[in-house]
Amino acid sequence: MKTEPYHTLPREVQSELDHAELAETLEAWQLSEWYCSQEPPLDEFRQMGAGMWPVIEEATRPRLTRVFIWQRVPRMTVAVAWAACIAVVLAVGITLTQQPVSVTAPLGDQITHELPDGSSIVLNSGTDIQYKRNFGNTSRNIILREGEVFLNVVPNSTPFVVESFDAHIEVLGTSFNVRAWPDQINAATHVFVSSGQVKVTPIAASELAVTLAAGQSAQVRHDGQAPLVMESIQGPMQRAWVDGGFKFSEEPLGNVVKEIERRYDVEITIASPALEAVSIGVLKESPEGPEEIIRDICALKDTDCDYRAVPGGFVLEKP
C-alpha cells in the first residue's frame, strides 16, 4: 500500500493534523480506495456502514466536558469531517463499481465490443447487453437483455456465461452465437456453436440442460422438454449476419420483418395480420438493402404478397 505523497489530502486537512495523524489519515484514505476496487458485496458494505455511522454520531455529539478545551474543537471537527468523507467515498465508489456497463448497437448498425478479459463480442442491430465493471476478476457474466450476439471467448479458468430472458449459456473457451428477442413470435433463445462446447440450461428447468459441440445449435423450448438440438445445417443461418448476410429458415414472417427493421432502421407494416405467423426461409448472401429482401419474401409461394414503399419504410399486404 502506498504511503506517499501527502499532497493527495486537502490542504485544509493537512493544516489541522500533525505528522502522525497525516500518516494515519492517508492510510485510511488508501484503504478506502483499495476497498472500493474490490467491489465488496452490498450486504457487507451495509454492515460496515451500520457500524460506522454510530461512531460518527458519537464523535459529533456536543459534550460539556470539552467546551472549555477550545483548542481541540477544530481538530476534532476536521477528524470527524474526514471520517465522514471517507464514508461517503466508500459509498460512492462502491455504488459506481456496482453500476453495470451497458452496450447497445444502434438500429441500422452492428458493432464489435472488446470485453475486459480480451474476449470480443459482435452485437447485431438493436442488441442490448450488460456486464459488471469488474468483469473478469471473479466472474465473466454477460446479460443479453435482448438481441443477437456472436462471441469469441478467450480461454480462461473463470467460466464465461451469457444469460438471456430464458436461458443460461456457459462456456470455458469458444466462439458461439446467441439470439434472444423476448418480444418475438414464439420467443426463445437460439444458440449456435462455431467452436468448442457450451452448456445451455433453460432457466425454468435447470435439469434439462444440454451440451452443444461445434456445429450444433439449440433452441430453448417452453413445452417442458429439453432444448431442441440441431446439427450444423442451421449453423450458417444463425451467424450469417456477422458476415453481412441475411438468412433465416422456418422463421415466422413477423420475426423476419422485425430483423429487417432493426438491420436497416426502417419501419415495415404488415397490413394482413395472417402473414405474420407464416414460416418462411430467406437466403441473401449480401443484400444491398431492405427492398431486395422484401421483394424476395413477397415472391415466396407461402407469402404471395405485395409490397409498396412508404416514407420511412414499406407496407406488406395481400393482393
Phi, psi and chi 1 to 4 in degrees:
 res  aa     phi    psi   chi1   chi2   chi3   chi4
   1 MET       -  136.9 -179.4  179.4  -63.4      -
   2 LYS   -70.9  148.3  -63.6 -179.8  179.7  179.3
   3 THR  -124.3   -2.1   56.2      -      -      -
   4 GLU  -142.2  160.3  -68.3 -172.1  -29.2      -
   5 PRO   -90.8  160.1   32.5  -35.3      -      -
   6 TYR   -74.4  -14.0  -67.9  136.0      -      -
   7 HIS   -67.9   -2.5   65.4 -104.4      -      -
   8 THR   -73.6  -12.8   56.0      -      -      -
   9 LEU   -92.9  147.2  -58.8  176.7      -      -
  10 PRO   -58.5  146.2  -24.3   34.6      -      -
  11 ARG   -61.2  -38.8  -70.4 -177.3  178.7  178.5
  12 GLU   -65.1  -27.6   53.9  -89.8   27.5      -
  13 VAL   -73.5  -44.1  174.7      -      -      -
  14 GLN   -58.5  -38.0  -64.9 -176.3   46.6      -
  15 SER   -68.4  -19.4   64.4      -      -      -
  16 GLU  -101.4   -3.8  -64.7  -67.3  -21.5      -
  17 LEU  -118.6  145.3  -59.4  177.0      -      -
  18 ASP   -85.5 -179.8   57.8   29.7      -      -
  19 HIS   -59.4  -43.9 -177.5   77.3      -      -
  20 ALA   -61.9  -41.1      -      -      -      -
  21 GLU   -69.9  -33.2  -71.1  172.2  -36.9      -
  22 LEU   -59.1  -46.2  -82.8  172.2      -      -
  23 ALA   -62.2  -44.0      -      -      -      -
  24 GLU   -67.2  -40.9  -68.1  174.4   -3.3      -
  25 THR   -66.7  -43.2  -55.3      -      -      -
  26 LEU   -63.0  -39.0 -179.0   59.4      -      -
  27 GLU   -63.3  -40.6 -176.4  176.0    0.4      -
  28 ALA   -63.3  -40.0      -      -      -      -
  29 TRP   -64.0  -46.6  173.5 -101.6      -      -
  30 GLN   -68.1  -32.2  -68.3  169.9  -20.7      -
  31 LEU   -64.1  -40.0  178.4   61.5      -      -
  32 SER   -65.2  -39.1   70.7      -      -      -
  33 GLU   -62.8  -44.3  -70.6 -176.1  -41.5      -
  34 TRP   -62.8  -42.1  172.5   85.3      -      -
  35 TYR   -62.0  -41.6 -166.3   75.6      -      -
  36 CYS   -62.4  -39.4  -71.8      -      -      -
  37 SER   -66.7  -20.5   70.1      -      -      -
  38 GLN   -84.6   -7.9  -57.4  -52.9  -57.6      -
  39 GLU    45.9   69.6 -170.4  179.4    4.9      -
  40 PRO   -65.7  154.7   25.7  -35.3      -      -
  41 PRO   -57.6  147.3  -22.8   33.5      -      -
  42 LEU   -59.0  -39.4 -174.9   56.9      -      -
  43 ASP   -61.6  -38.5  -71.2  -16.9      -      -
  44 GLU   -65.6  -41.1  180.0 -178.2  -28.7      -
  45 PHE   -65.3  -42.2  173.6   67.7      -      -
  46 ARG   -61.4  -40.1  -73.7  173.8  175.0  166.7
  47 GLN   -64.1  -41.2 -177.3  178.3    1.4      -
  48 MET   -63.8  -43.1  179.1 -171.3   68.5      -
  49 GLY   -64.3  -37.5      -      -      -      -
  50 ALA   -60.7  -32.8      -      -      -      -
  51 GLY   -85.7  -24.1      -      -      -      -
  52 MET   -77.0  -46.1  176.4 -176.7  -61.8      -
  53 TRP   -64.2  -38.5  -71.7  113.4      -      -
  54 PRO   -58.7  -35.6  -27.5   37.6      -      -
  55 VAL   -64.6  -43.6  173.6      -      -      -
  56 ILE   -64.8  -43.6  -65.1  175.9      -      -
  57 GLU   -61.5  -40.4  -70.3  174.9   -6.4      -
  58 GLU   -65.0  -39.6  176.0   66.9   19.2      -
  59 ALA   -69.1  -30.2      -      -      -      -
  60 THR   -92.3   -5.3   55.9      -      -      -
  61 ARG   -71.7  128.6 -177.2  178.3  -63.1  117.8
  62 PRO   -59.4  140.8  -23.3   34.0      -      -
  63 ARG  -132.1  124.1  -65.0 -175.2  178.6 -178.5
  64 LEU   -61.6  -31.8  -66.6  176.8      -      -
  65 THR   -68.0  -14.0   55.6      -      -      -
  66 ARG  -106.4   -5.1  -68.3 -176.0  178.8  177.3
  67 VAL   -59.8  -41.8  169.9      -      -      -
  68 PHE   -75.6  -14.6   66.8   92.6      -      -
  69 ILE   -94.2   70.1  -48.2  178.9      -      -
  70 TRP   -63.5  -25.9   64.5  -89.0      -      -
  71 GLN   -63.9  -24.5  -63.3   92.9  -23.6      -
  72 ARG   -85.1  -15.7  -64.8 -173.7   58.9 -176.5
  73 VAL   -62.5  -50.8  174.7      -      -      -
  74 PRO   -57.8  -45.6  -22.6   35.2      -      -
  75 ARG   -64.8  -41.8 -179.6  162.3  -64.5  177.0
  76 MET   -63.2  -40.7 -178.1 -175.2   71.7      -
  77 THR   -62.6  -44.4  -57.5      -      -      -
  78 VAL   -63.0  -43.3  169.9      -      -      -
  79 ALA   -61.7  -44.2      -      -      -      -
  80 VAL   -65.5  -43.0  170.2      -      -      -
  81 ALA   -61.3  -40.3      -      -      -      -
  82 TRP   -66.5  -39.8 -170.2 -115.8      -      -
  83 ALA   -61.2  -41.0      -      -      -      -
  84 ALA   -65.2  -39.8      -      -      -      -
  85 CYS   -60.8  -44.4  -75.0      -      -      -
  86 ILE   -61.5  -40.2  -68.1  176.9      -      -
  87 ALA   -61.9  -42.1      -      -      -      -
  88 VAL   -66.3  -42.9  171.0      -      -      -
  89 VAL   -59.3  -43.3  168.3      -      -      -
  90 LEU   -59.0  -46.5  -79.8  170.3      -      -
  91 ALA   -63.5  -47.8      -      -      -      -
  92 VAL   -66.4  -44.0  173.4      -      -      -
  93 GLY   -60.9  -44.7      -      -      -      -
  94 ILE   -68.1  -38.8  -67.5  174.0      -      -
  95 THR   -60.7  -42.9  -62.0      -      -      -
  96 LEU   -65.6  -42.0  -70.5  176.1      -      -
  97 THR   -70.0  -21.1   57.6      -      -      -
  98 GLN   -89.2  -10.3  -70.3 -177.3  -22.4      -
  99 GLN   -72.4  126.4  -71.2  -64.7  -42.6      -
 100 PRO   -72.9  157.7   28.4  -36.3      -      -
 101 VAL   -86.4  128.6  175.3      -      -      -
 102 SER  -110.9  134.6  -65.0      -      -      -
 103 VAL  -129.9  127.4 -176.7      -      -      -
 104 THR  -131.3  132.7  -58.5      -      -      -
 105 ALA   -89.2  123.8      -      -      -      -
 106 PRO   -66.9  156.5   24.3  -33.7      -      -
 107 LEU   -59.8  139.3  -64.0  176.9      -      -
 108 GLY    83.4    6.9      -      -      -      -
 109 ASP  -147.7  157.6 -161.9    7.6      -      -
 110 GLN  -126.6  143.8  -61.7  166.3   -6.3      -
 111 ILE  -131.7  155.2   63.9  173.0      -      -
 112 THR  -111.7  130.8  -61.1      -      -      -
 113 HIS  -125.3  130.6  179.9   73.9      -      -
 114 GLU   -92.7  128.6 -175.6  170.6  -18.8      -
 115 LEU   -84.6  159.5  -63.4  167.7      -      -
 116 PRO   -57.3  -25.9  -28.1   36.9      -      -
 117 ASP   -87.5    2.5   69.5  -25.3      -      -
 118 GLY    97.4  -11.5      -      -      -      -
 119 SER   -69.1  156.6  -60.0      -      -      -
 120 SER  -122.8  150.2   64.3      -      -      -
 121 ILE  -137.4  127.8  178.4  169.9      -      -
 122 VAL   -99.7  127.5 -174.8      -      -      -
 123 LEU  -106.1  125.7  -73.7   72.4      -      -
 124 ASN   -72.3  164.8 -155.2  -11.2      -      -
 125 SER   -54.2  132.6  -54.2      -      -      -
 126 GLY    79.6    3.5      -      -      -      -
 127 THR   -78.6  144.5  -62.8      -      -      -
 128 ASP  -133.0  122.4 -177.2   11.1      -      -
 129 ILE  -126.5  163.0   67.4  168.2      -      -
 130 GLN  -142.0  151.5  -75.5 -173.2  -12.3      -
 131 TYR  -156.6  159.9   59.9   86.3      -      -
 132 LYS   -71.8  153.8  -70.6 -175.1  176.4 -178.7
 133 ARG   -68.9  -23.2  -67.7 -173.9 -178.2  -84.5
 134 ASN   -96.9   27.9   68.1  -18.0      -      -
 135 PHE   -51.0  127.5 -177.9   94.4      -      -
 136 GLY    99.6  -17.9      -      -      -      -
 137 ASN   -72.9  -57.6  -70.1  -11.2      -      -
 138 THR  -123.4  -11.9   57.8      -      -      -
 139 SER  -154.6  159.9   64.9      -      -      -
 140 ARG  -133.4   77.7  -62.4 -166.1  -66.3  170.9
 141 ASN  -112.5  129.8  -73.7   36.9      -      -
 142 ILE  -113.8  133.2  -64.1  -73.3      -      -
 143 ILE  -103.1  115.5  -62.8  177.4      -      -
 144 LEU   -91.0   94.8  176.2   57.9      -      -
 145 ARG   -65.3  -40.5  -66.4  162.9   58.2   88.5
 146 GLU  -169.2  150.7   63.3  173.7   -6.5      -
 147 GLY   121.3 -157.3      -      -      -      -
 148 GLU  -141.2  133.3 -176.3  169.9   20.4      -
 149 VAL  -135.0  151.4  -66.2      -      -      -
 150 PHE  -122.8  126.9 -176.2   80.7      -      -
 151 LEU  -119.1  137.9  -58.0  104.7      -      -
 152 ASN  -111.7  106.7  -80.5  -60.1      -      -
 153 VAL   -96.2  129.8  178.6      -      -      -
 154 VAL   -74.9  127.0  172.0      -      -      -
 155 PRO   -57.5  139.1  -25.6   36.5      -      -
 156 ASN  -162.0  153.3 -167.6  -50.1      -      -
 157 SER   -70.8  -18.6   59.0      -      -      -
 158 THR   -85.4  122.0  -57.9      -      -      -
 159 PRO   -57.6  144.9  -24.1   34.5      -      -
 160 PHE  -104.2  126.1 -167.3  105.7      -      -
 161 VAL  -127.5  135.9  174.2      -      -      -
 162 VAL  -117.1  127.2  176.6      -      -      -
 163 GLU  -114.7  124.8  -61.7  178.9   27.8      -
 164 SER  -109.1 -172.5   71.2      -      -      -
 165 PHE   -66.6  -19.8   71.7   99.1      -      -
 166 ASP  -139.0    9.7   66.7  -13.1      -      -
 167 ALA  -147.0  157.0      -      -      -      -
 168 HIS  -125.2  115.9  177.8  101.1      -      -
 169 ILE  -115.1  121.6  -57.8  103.1      -      -
 170 GLU  -121.0  139.6 -179.2  176.6  -14.2      -
 171 VAL  -150.3  153.2   60.1      -      -      -
 172 LEU  -100.4  -27.2  -72.6  175.9      -      -
 173 GLY   178.8  111.6      -      -      -      -
 174 THR  -174.0 -177.6 -171.9      -      -      -
 175 SER  -126.8  133.1   57.0      -      -      -
 176 PHE  -156.6  163.2   61.6  106.1      -      -
 177 ASN  -116.8  137.6 -167.1   88.3      -      -
 178 VAL  -130.0  129.2 -177.8      -      -      -
 179 ARG  -123.9  127.7 -174.4  171.7   81.5 -120.6
 180 ALA  -153.5   99.4      -      -      -      -
 181 TRP  -111.2  102.8  -65.0  100.5      -      -
 182 PRO   -60.2  -23.1  -22.4   34.4      -      -
 183 ASP   -94.5    8.4   61.9  -15.6      -      -
 184 GLN   -83.7  165.3  -74.9 -165.2  -27.2      -
 185 ILE   -65.3  133.2  -60.9  171.9      -      -
 186 ASN    51.7   47.5  -58.7  -35.8      -      -
 187 ALA   -54.3  132.5      -      -      -      -
 188 ALA  -161.0  159.4      -      -      -      -
 189 THR   -89.0  130.9  -65.6      -      -      -
 190 HIS  -113.9  133.1  -59.7 -103.7      -      -
 191 VAL  -127.2  131.8 -178.8      -      -      -
 192 PHE  -126.7  133.6  166.4   69.3      -      -
 193 VAL  -104.3  121.2 -178.7      -      -      -
 194 SER   -84.8  -39.1  -69.3      -      -      -
 195 SER  -152.3  155.3   61.5      -      -      -
 196 GLY    79.3 -154.3      -      -      -      -
 197 GLN  -138.7  148.4  -70.0 -174.2  -30.9      -
 198 VAL  -136.1  155.0  -56.9      -      -      -
 199 LYS  -111.5  123.3 -178.6 -179.5  179.9 -178.8
 200 VAL  -108.0  121.4  179.7      -      -      -
 201 THR  -123.0  119.7  -55.4      -      -      -
 202 PRO   -64.3  132.2  -20.3   32.7      -      -
 203 ILE   -62.2  -34.6  -70.4  178.9      -      -
 204 ALA   -80.2  -11.9      -      -      -      -
 205 ALA  -153.5   80.9      -      -      -      -
 206 SER   -62.9  -23.4   58.3      -      -      -
 207 GLU   -72.5   -8.7   71.7  -81.7    5.1      -
 208 LEU  -100.3   22.5  -61.6  178.9      -      -
 209 ALA   -62.3  146.5      -      -      -      -
 210 VAL  -130.5  152.2  -63.4      -      -      -
 211 THR  -108.5  129.8  -60.6      -      -      -
 212 LEU  -108.0  139.5  -56.4  179.3      -      -
 213 ALA  -101.6  172.8      -      -      -      -
 214 ALA   -56.0  134.0      -      -      -      -
 215 GLY    91.2   -4.9      -      -      -      -
 216 GLN  -104.3  155.8  -70.5 -175.0  -46.0      -
 217 SER  -134.9  163.0   61.5      -      -      -
 218 ALA  -147.8  150.1      -      -      -      -
 219 GLN  -124.1  125.8  174.0 -177.2  -33.3      -
 220 VAL   -68.4  133.3  173.9      -      -      -
 221 ARG  -108.5  156.7  -55.6  170.7   69.3  174.7
 222 HIS  -120.5   25.9  -58.0  -80.9      -      -
 223 ASP  -110.2   18.4   55.9    3.7      -      -
 224 GLY    82.8    9.8      -      -      -      -
 225 GLN  -112.2  165.0  -61.0 -174.9   43.8      -
 226 ALA   -64.9  156.2      -      -      -      -
 227 PRO   -51.4  142.6  -28.5   36.7      -      -
 228 LEU   -77.9  114.4  179.3   61.6      -      -
 229 VAL   -96.9  131.9  178.2      -      -      -
 230 MET  -125.5  158.1  -64.0  167.2  -77.0      -
 231 GLU   -86.4 -174.3  -64.5  -57.2  -36.4      -
 232 SER   -62.8   -9.8   59.1      -      -      -
 233 ILE   -58.6  -27.5 -173.8  172.3      -      -
 234 GLN   -89.5  -12.7  -66.2  -65.3  -33.6      -
 235 GLY   -57.4  -55.5      -      -      -      -
 236 PRO   -58.2  -30.3  -25.4   36.4      -      -
 237 MET   -65.0  -42.8  -61.3  -75.3 -175.0      -
 238 GLN   -79.8  -13.3  -65.5 -161.4   27.7      -
 239 ARG  -127.2   13.5   61.6  147.3  -66.8  166.6
 240 ALA   -60.3  -31.8      -      -      -      -
 241 TRP   -60.8  -28.2   63.3  -86.7      -      -
 242 VAL   -63.5  -32.9  178.3      -      -      -
 243 ASP   -98.9   13.3  -58.8  -42.8      -      -
 244 GLY    90.3    2.9      -      -      -      -
 245 GLY   -86.8  171.3      -      -      -      -
 246 PHE  -137.6  101.6 -166.3   96.1      -      -
 247 LYS  -136.6  130.8  -61.9 -177.2 -179.4 -177.8
 248 PHE  -141.6  147.8  -75.6   91.9      -      -
 249 SER  -129.8  126.9  176.6      -      -      -
 250 GLU    50.9   52.3  -62.6  -60.5  -41.8      -
 251 GLU  -116.5  136.8 -169.2   74.6   21.4      -
 252 PRO   -55.8  138.4  -26.7   36.4      -      -
 253 LEU   -56.1  -36.9  176.2   60.1      -      -
 254 GLY   -57.8  -38.7      -      -      -      -
 255 ASN   -70.8  -40.3  -68.0  -12.9      -      -
 256 VAL   -63.3  -41.4  175.5      -      -      -
 257 VAL   -62.7  -41.1  163.0      -      -      -
 258 LYS   -62.4  -36.0  -73.8 -176.9  178.2  179.8
 259 GLU   -67.6  -39.3  177.7   61.3   25.5      -
 260 ILE   -62.2  -41.8  -61.8  173.4      -      -
 261 GLU   -60.4  -45.0  -70.4  179.9  -39.1      -
 262 ARG   -68.3  -43.3  -70.1 -172.6  -68.2  -97.3
 263 ARG   -63.3  -40.3  178.2   80.3   66.0   90.5
 264 TYR  -112.9    4.9  -62.7  100.6      -      -
 265 ASP    53.1   52.9 -165.7   13.4      -      -
 266 VAL  -125.9  169.7  -63.6      -      -      -
 267 GLU  -116.1  125.9 -175.9  174.9  -13.2      -
 268 ILE  -121.3  126.5  -58.2  173.7      -      -
 269 THR  -105.6  127.2  -59.5      -      -      -
 270 ILE   -95.6  100.7  -59.1  178.7      -      -
 271 ALA   -71.9  -22.1      -      -      -      -
 272 SER  -108.2  101.0  -57.1      -      -      -
 273 PRO   -53.5  -31.3  -26.6   36.6      -      -
 274 ALA   -62.3  -21.0      -      -      -      -
 275 LEU   -72.4  -26.8  -73.6  172.9      -      -
 276 GLU   -59.2  -37.3  -70.4 -165.3   23.7      -
 277 ALA   -90.8   -1.7      -      -      -      -
 278 VAL   -69.1  126.3  175.7      -      -      -
 279 SER   -80.8  131.8  -66.9      -      -      -
 280 ILE  -136.0  167.3   64.9  169.7      -      -
 281 GLY  -122.6  136.1      -      -      -      -
 282 VAL  -128.2  130.4 -176.8      -      -      -
 283 LEU  -132.3  100.5  -56.4  171.6      -      -
 284 LYS  -132.9  116.9  -57.8  -63.2  -66.5 -175.6
 285 GLU   -67.7  -48.3  -66.7  -67.0  -21.2      -
 286 SER  -150.6   75.3   52.6      -      -      -
 287 PRO   -63.0  145.2   24.5  -35.3      -      -
 288 GLU   -79.7  -21.6  -64.3 -178.0   -2.3      -
 289 GLY  -179.0  179.4      -      -      -      -
 290 PRO   -65.6  -34.3   24.4  -35.2      -      -
 291 GLU   -64.2  -35.0 -173.3  168.4    2.1      -
 292 GLU   -61.8  -40.1 -178.8 -179.9  -13.8      -
 293 ILE   -70.8  -44.6  -59.4  172.5      -      -
 294 ILE   -62.5  -38.5  -66.6  172.1      -      -
 295 ARG   -60.4  -43.4 -174.6 -172.7  -52.6  118.1
 296 ASP   -66.7  -38.3  -74.2    0.2      -      -
 297 ILE   -62.2  -45.4  -70.7  174.8      -      -
 298 CYS   -68.5  -20.8  -74.1      -      -      -
 299 ALA   -82.4  -10.4      -      -      -      -
 300 LEU   -68.7  145.9  -65.0  172.6      -      -
 301 LYS   -62.2  -39.2 -179.7  179.7  178.8 -179.6
 302 ASP   -71.0  -26.5  -68.9  -24.1      -      -
 303 THR   -94.5  -52.1   54.2      -      -      -
 304 ASP    45.7   59.4 -173.6   26.2      -      -
 305 CYS  -123.7  168.3   60.9      -      -      -
 306 ASP  -109.3  160.1  -69.1  -25.5      -      -
 307 TYR  -138.0  155.8   77.1   91.9      -      -
 308 ARG  -144.8  144.1   52.3 -171.0  170.9   88.0
 309 ALA   -81.0  137.7      -      -      -      -
 310 VAL  -131.5  163.5  -64.2      -      -      -
 311 PRO   -53.1  120.0  -28.0   36.6      -      -
 312 GLY    85.7    0.9      -      -      -      -
 313 GLY   171.6 -143.8      -      -      -      -
 314 PHE  -143.4  163.0  -57.3   87.7      -      -
 315 VAL  -126.5  129.2  173.3      -      -      -
 316 LEU  -106.1  135.1  -57.9 -176.6      -      -
 317 GLU  -156.0  159.1   54.6 -166.0   -5.0      -
 318 LYS   -73.6  147.5  -81.7  -68.9 -172.2  179.9
 319 PRO   -58.2      -  -23.2   34.2      -      -
